Amino acid sequence: MGRKLTKAEKARRAAAHPDRPGEECEAPPGDWSPEVNRGRCEAKGDCVAVCPYDVFEVRRIDEGEYRALPFLTRMKVWVHGKRTAYTPNAGACRACGLCAVACPEHAIRLVRMRA
């Protein structure tokens, strides 16, 4: 197993990804929002590492939200310590798409909030 990448290395790799969605950090804040698929997220934190706008945090899932998940999704979240990515600062998103391509589980997508 290789060495762990630094935050800067993760960001450079994500920035060079050919499938990077969004508007490469040029969208006005609030035009786009990252959406996290709880069934895929494994709380590895690459989204936190690459986001230049501090949109993400990884923390324990809210109990009500956990109970509302389908059974198999609850089991997956439980296996990962009931931790998942959240977007407390989603309004700061500039649609650079780094989070979407950095996530090893492909658990993040950018959603256009307004045109």
URMO-V143473 format. One record per backbone hydrogen bond with DSSP energy under -0.5 kcal/mol. NH is the residue of the N-H (numbers start at 1). CO is the residue of the C=O. E is the energy in kcal/mol with one decimal. If there is no record, write none. Layout:
[[NH/CO/E] [NH/CO/E]]
//
This chain:
[[10/6/-2.4] [11/7/-2.4] [12/8/-2.4] [13/9/-2.3] [14/10/-2.4] [15/11/-2.6] [16/12/-1.4] [17/14/-1.2] [20/17/-1.3] [23/95/-3.2] [24/95/-0.7] [26/23/-1.3] [27/94/-1.7] [30/93/-0.9] [31/28/-2.0] [33/111/-2.2] [35/109/-3.1] [37/35/-0.5] [37/107/-3.2] [38/36/-0.9] [40/37/-1.6] [41/37/-2.3] [49/45/-2.0] [50/46/-2.0] [51/47/-1.7] [54/51/-0.8] [57/86/-1.8] [59/57/-0.5] [59/84/-2.3] [61/82/-3.4] [66/62/-2.6] [67/63/-2.6] [68/64/-1.3] [69/65/-0.6] [69/66/-1.2] [74/70/-2.6] [75/71/-2.2] [76/72/-2.0] [77/73/-2.6] [78/74/-2.6] [79/75/-2.4] [80/76/-1.3] [81/78/-1.8] [82/77/-2.6] [83/77/-0.6] [83/80/-0.9] [84/59/-2.5] [86/57/-3.2] [89/55/-1.6] [90/87/-1.4] [92/89/-2.3] [93/90/-1.7] [101/97/-1.6] [102/98/-1.9] [103/99/-1.7] [106/103/-1.3] [109/35/-1.9] [111/33/-2.8] [113/31/-3.4] [114/31/-1.5]]
//
